[in-house]
């Protein structure tokens, strides 16, 4: 079966792009908070739950955000597809 005709490859490519988008969102979130709030002397840091705000928002809140995004993506955007080719008989 030709790769262009097989819908599984289209689905796999779309889901790979979704995965790359999630990685980019995670990196931009982490980088923005870590280097945006973490720039400057330690005496000027704000603190959240005993941690520097840049660490809390980049690592803790970012982790929780990514868990939520991955759950939403898996529930609503990813598709179950069979691994075997359609019409192919199983070899036992």
C-alpha positions in Angstrom: 0.0 0.0 0.0 1.4 3.4 -1.0 2.2 5.8 1.8 0.3 8.6 0.1 -2.9 6.5 0.0 -2.7 5.3 3.6 -4.7 7.6 5.9 -2.6 6.3 8.9 0.4 8.3 7.7 -1.7 11.4 7.5 -3.0 10.9 11.0 0.5 10.1 12.3 2.0 13.2 10.7 -0.8 15.4 12.2 -0.3 13.9 15.6 3.5 14.4 15.3 2.9 18.1 14.6 0.6 18.2 17.7 3.4 16.7 19.8 5.9 19.2 18.4 3.5 22.1 19.2 3.2 20.8 22.8 7.0 20.7 23.2 7.3 24.3 21.8 4.5 25.5 24.2 6.3 23.9 27.1 9.7 25.4 26.1 8.3 28.9 25.5 6.5 28.8 28.9 9.5 27.6 30.7 12.0 29.9 29.0 9.7 33.0 29.4 9.2 32.6 33.1 12.7 31.2 34.0 14.6 34.0 32.2 11.9 36.6 32.4 11.3 36.5 36.2 14.7 35.0 37.1 16.7 37.9 35.7 18.1 40.1 38.4 19.5 39.9 41.9 18.2 37.3 44.3 17.3 40.0 46.8 14.6 41.3 44.3 13.0 37.9 43.7 9.3 37.4 44.6 8.5 34.1 46.4 5.6 31.7 45.9 5.2 28.9 48.4 8.8 29.3 49.6 10.2 29.1 46.0 11.4 31.9 43.8 8.5 33.0 41.5 10.5 32.2 38.3 11.0 28.6 39.5 7.4 28.1 40.6 5.9 29.5 37.4 8.3 27.9 35.0 8.7 24.4 36.6 5.7 23.8 38.9 2.9 25.7 37.1 4.3 24.9 33.7 4.4 21.2 34.6 0.8 21.3 35.7 -0.2 23.2 32.6 1.4 20.7 30.4 -0.3 17.8 32.2 -3.6 19.5 31.5 -2.8 20.2 27.8 -1.6 16.6 27.2 -4.8 15.2 28.8 -6.9 17.5 26.6 -4.9 16.5 23.5 -5.1 12.8 24.2 -8.8 12.9 24.9 -9.9 15.1 22.0 -7.3 15.2 19.3 -5.5 11.9 19.0 -7.0 9.0 17.2 -6.8 5.2 17.7 -5.6 3.6 14.4 -4.9 0.0 13.6 -1.2 -1.0 13.0 -2.0 -3.7 10.5 -2.8 -3.0 6.9 -6.5 -3.2 5.9 -7.4 -6.4 4.2 -4.3 -8.2 5.3 -4.8 -11.6 6.8 -3.0 -12.4 10.0 -0.2 -15.0 9.8 -0.4 -17.5 12.6 
